[in-house]
C-alpha cells in the first residue's frame, strides 16, 4: 500500500514535466524537435501559422481519421468521396507551383523552416518538410496516459459512437482511433469487411501507432544514426544523406541509452542526502543573497545621499560667492550714482563750487578753491571717461559640469576583471617558465594578478588539486624560476581590482625540457670562415652566406669539385651529466647540420684541410682495409641532424652518425617538416643524443655518441643558412669554457 502511495505521489509531482511549453497543458501527440524538446502537434501548427508558414504542418503519425471525428464515414455515399490529402498542397508548394512567405516562385533551393522553440528560446531548423519530418514522442504519450489514470482513478471511459447518453466503453480500436461499447464495435466492424480484421484493444483516451514510422518512407525505424542522432529506417541507410555515418541497430542504441540512464538515475537516487544538502545550501545562499542585496541597496543609497549632500554643500558655497560679488558690485555702482548726483546743478559739489566762486577775499579763495579744484578736475575726468564702476555680467561665474556629468553618467558598479587571455605565442618553458597574458578589450582594468601553477605528472593526492601561487604580480607577464625538468606544468591567471578577483583564464600546459638547460655562445675560432659566416654580436646567432666556391662548384658540377663546409662550435664543453639546449633553423637554409661531437675530433677535423669533400666525393675508396673493420664497433664521435629547405632528413639510425662526411643513405631515409625550434638532449653517461621538437617535445631521432672526452655543440653549413640559439628566459649567464656536473640551481 505504501509503495502504491509513493508511486502515486511521484506521478503527481512530475506534472510540470508533462506540460507543453506553449499551451501549458498536458501533451497531446507531442513532437520531438531537433533540439530534443517536445511540443504538442496542434501547438506546433499554430506557432508555424503565426510565423507565416503554410502547408508545413503535416501529421507525422500518418494515422487514419477516426469515425468519431468524421461523421461523413457514417454515410456510405460520402464514404466513397475522395477527400483531399493535407500534404498535396505541401507538394505543390515545394514543386514551385505556389508561393508562401520566404519562397519565390520557381526557386531552385527549398525553403528552410525555422521553428521558435519556447523551451530553449532559439530558432530550430525543421528542414523543408516542416513538422512532417518530426517523430512523435510515443513514450511521453504513454507517461501522460499513466499520469492521467493515476490522478483520475475510477473515471470511466465512455463510448464515442453512442447516442446520448453514451454507454461505458469496453473496447478500443487503434486503426479507427476510437473507443466503442460492444454494440457500436459490432456496428462499425461488420463481418466480412476489412474493418472486421481490426484487433480490439482496451479502451483508452489516447491512440498511438504501434511503432515509430520513418517520416520520409513511412516504414518502421530499425536503426539509429549516431552522426545525425536520429532514428532511420532501412531505406534511409542506403540513401546518400547518411553515407559514411555511424549507424547502429535500434537495439544497441536502446541498450546503451537505457544503461546510461539507469546508471545516472541510480547515482542520483543513491545520493539523495547530497541532493538534500545542496538544496539546503542553495536555500541558505538565497537567504544570504536577500540579505546581501538589501545591504548593497542601503550602501548605494547612502553613497548617493552622500553625493547629494556634497552637491548641496557645494551649491551653497557657490551661491554664497555669487551673492558676495553681487553685493560688492551694487555698492560700487551706488557710490558712483551718488557721485554723479552731486554734479547736478544746484546740488552737491556744483552748488558748493558756485558759492566758493562768490568769495572776493583772494587769500581765502585760494585756500578753499585749491582743494575744490582737485575734486572738480576728477569729476570732469569722470564725465569725460565715463564707465560703470562694476560690470553687470556674471560670465565668470558659469560652471563647467561637462566632466562631472560624464562621470555621473559613467557612474556604475565596480566590475571584476574578465578572464585573462594567455598569449601562447610568447609563453614558453626553457630554463625558466615565461608566462604572458592580456585582458580582453572591454575588460575592467586589474590592479594586480595572481598566477597559479602546478605539476600534472605527479601522483594525484586525495582532495582538490593543490596550486602554487604568485600573488600581486604587476604587469602582464610572470617568470617562474627553477621548474622541474621533464615535467608538465599547468598554469592559469586571474586579475584583481577593488571589486575583487575575476575569473581564471583557460589552463595552459607547458612541457619543461628533459634536462637542465646548457647556456653557451657561438665560437667561430674553429672551422669558421669569416668570409662565409656572420656571427651576431651577442654570439647567439650565425648566418652562412654562399660565396664564390659554391658558385664554382655549381658550374663545375659535371667535372667534380669540393664544397666548403663551415662549422661553428659552442664555447662550452660537457664532461658529465645531462644537458639540453634549443635552436631555430631558418626554413630557407640550403643544408644545415645541428648536433654535437667530441671537441678534440671536431678541432682535428678543421685544423687539417680547409675543405670537406662534397656529397659527390667520398673519402672512403671502397677498398676493404682492416682498419675499417676494427672501427665498426666504436661509437661515432659526431651526431648530427640534417636539415634542408624546411625539411629534416631522418634515416635508419646510422645515417645521422655520418657526421661531416655526408654519407646519408637515401635508400632508408625519410623527411619530416621542420618544427619552429629544435631541441638537443645529451646524456653524457649513457652516450646518447636525442633530437626533439622543442615545442611539443616529440622525439625525432636518437643516436649513440662517443663520450670519452669533452663534448660540445656544433653547427655545420653548406650553402646559405641561419641558426638562432634560443635565448634564456632569465638573466644571461657568464661565458664559460668548460662545465661539469651541470644541475638546476636551488
C-alpha positions, 0 to 999 in steps of 0.5 A, a space after each residue: 500500500 505504501 509503495 502504491 502511495 509513493 508511486 502515486 505521489 511521484 506521478 503527481 509531482 512530475 506534472 510540470 514535466 508533462 506540460 507543453 511549453 506553449 499551451 501549458 497543458 498536458 501533451 497531446 501527440 507531442 513532437 520531438 524537435 531537433 533540439 530534443 524538446 517536445 511540443 504538442 502537434 496542434 501547438 506546433 501548427 499554430 506557432 508555424 501559422 503565426 510565423 507565416 508558414 503554410 502547408 508545413 504542418 503535416 501529421 507525422 503519425 500518418 494515422 487514419 481519421 477516426 469515425 468519431 471525428 468524421 461523421 461523413 464515414 457514417 454515410 456510405 455515399 460520402 464514404 466513397 468521396 475522395 477527400 483531399 490529402 493535407 500534404 498535396 498542397 505541401 507538394 505543390 508548394 515545394 514543386 514551385 507551383 505556389 508561393 508562401 512567405 520566404 519562397 519565390 516562385 520557381 526557386 531552385 533551393 527549398 525553403 528552410 523552416 525555422 521553428 521558435 522553440 519556447 523551451 530553449 528560446 532559439 530558432 530550430 531548423 525543421 528542414 523543408 518538410 516542416 513538422 512532417 519530418 518530426 517523430 512523435 514522442 510515443 513514450 511521453 504519450 504513454 507517461 501522460 496516459 499513466 499520469 492521467 489514470 493515476 490522478 483520475 482513478 475510477 473515471 470511466 471511459 465512455 463510448 464515442 459512437 453512442 447516442 446520448 447518453 453514451 454507454 461505458 466503453 469496453 473496447 478500443 480500436 487503434 486503426 479507427 482511433 476510437 473507443 466503442 461499447 460492444 454494440 457500436 464495435 459490432 456496428 462499425 466492424 461488420 463481418 466480412 469487411 476489412 474493418 472486421 480484421 481490426 484487433 480490439 484493444 482496451 479502451 483508452 483516451 489516447 491512440 498511438 501507432 504501434 511503432 515509430 514510422 520513418 517520416 520520409 518512407 513511412 516504414 518502421 525505424 530499425 536503426 539509429 544514426 549516431 552522426 545525425 542522432 536520429 532514428 532511420 529506417 532501412 531505406 534511409 541507410 542506403 540513401 546518400 544523406 547518411 553515407 559514411 555515418 555511424 549507424 547502429 541497430 535500434 537495439 544497441 542504441 536502446 541498450 546503451 541509452 537505457 544503461 546510461 540512464 539507469 546508471 545516472 538515475 541510480 547515482 542520483 537516487 543513491 545520493 539523495 542526502 547530497 541532493 538534500 544538502 545542496 538544496 539546503 545550501 542553495 536555500 541558505 545562499 538565497 537567504 544570504 543573497 536577500 540579505 546581501 542585496 538589501 545591504 548593497 541597496 542601503 550602501 548605494 543609497 547612502 553613497 548617493 545621499 552622500 553625493 547629494 549632500 556634497 552637491 548641496 554643500 557645494 551649491 551653497 558655497 557657490 551661491 554664497 560667492 555669487 551673492 558676495 560679488 553681487 553685493 560688492 558690485 551694487 555698492 560700487 555702482 551706488 557710490 558712483 550714482 551718488 557721485 554723479 548726483 552731486 554734479 547736478 546743478 544746484 546740488 552737491 559739489 556744483 552748488 558748493 563750487 558756485 558759492 566758493 566762486 562768490 568769495 572776493 577775499 583772494 587769500 581765502 579763495 585760494 585756500 578753499 578753491 585749491 582743494 575744490 579744484 582737485 575734486 572738480 578736475 576728477 569729476 570732469 575726468 569722470 564725465 569725460 571717461 565715463 564707465 560703470 564702476 562694476 560690470 553687470 555680467 556674471 560670465 565668470 561665474 558659469 560652471 563647467 559640469 561637462 566632466 562631472 556629468 560624464 562621470 555621473 553618467 559613467 557612474 556604475 558598479 565596480 566590475 571584476 576583471 574578465 578572464 585573462 587571455 594567455 598569449 601562447 605565442 610568447 609563453 614558453 618553458 626553457 630554463 625558466 617558465 615565461 608566462 604572458 597574458 592580456 585582458 580582453 578589450 572591454 575588460 575592467 582594468 586589474 590592479 594586480 594578478 595572481 598566477 597559479 601553477 602546478 605539476 600534472 605528472 605527479 601522483 594525484 593526492 586525495 582532495 582538490 588539486 593543490 596550486 602554487 601561487 604568485 600573488 600581486 604580480 604587476 604587469 602582464 607577464 610572470 617568470 617562474 624560476 627553477 621548474 622541474 625538468 621533464 615535467 608538465 606544468 599547468 598554469 592559469 591567471 586571474 586579475 584583481 581590482 577593488 571589486 575583487 578577483 575575476 575569473 581564471 583564464 583557460 589552463 595552459 600546459 607547458 612541457 619543461 625540457 628533459 634536462 637542465 638547460 646548457 647556456 653557451 655562445 657561438 665560437 667561430 675560432 674553429 672551422 669558421 670562415 669569416 668570409 662565409 659566416 656572420 656571427 651576431 654580436 651577442 654570439 647567439 646567432 650565425 648566418 652562412 652566406 654562399 660565396 664564390 666556391 659554391 658558385 664554382 662548384 655549381 658550374 663545375 658540377 659535371 667535372 667534380 669539385 669540393 664544397 666548403 663546409 663551415 662549422 661553428 662550435 659552442 664555447 662550452 664543453 660537457 664532461 658529465 651529466 645531462 644537458 639540453 639546449 634549443 635552436 631555430 633553423 631558418 626554413 630557407 637554409 640550403 643544408 644545415 647540420 645541428 648536433 654535437 661531437 667530441 671537441 678534440 675530433 671536431 678541432 682535428 677535423 678543421 685544423 687539417 684541410 680547409 675543405 670537406 669533400 662534397 656529397 659527390 666525393 667520398 673519402 672512403 675508396 671502397 677498398 676493404 682495409 682492416 682498419 675499417 673493420 676494427 672501427 665498426 664497433 666504436 661509437 661515432 664521435 659526431 651526431 648530427 641532424 640534417 636539415 634542408 629547405 624546411 625539411 629534416 632528413 631522418 634515416 635508419 639510425 646510422 645515417 645521422 652518425 655520418 657526421 661531416 662526411 655526408 654519407 646519408 643513405 637515401 635508400 632508408 631515409 625519410 623527411 619530416 617538416 621542420 618544427 619552429 625550434 629544435 631541441 638537443 638532449 645529451 646524456 653524457 653517461 649513457 652516450 646518447 643524443 636525442 633530437 626533439 621538437 622543442 615545442 611539443 617535445 616529440 622525439 625525432 631521432 636518437 643516436 649513440 655518441 662517443 663520450 670519452 672526452 669533452 663534448 660540445 655543440 656544433 653547427 655545420 653549413 653548406 650553402 646559405 643558412 641561419 641558426 638562432 640559439 634560443 635565448 634564456 628566459 632569465 638573466 644571461 649567464 657568464 661565458 664559460 669554457 668548460 662545465 661539469 656536473 651541470 644541475 638546476 640551481 636551488 
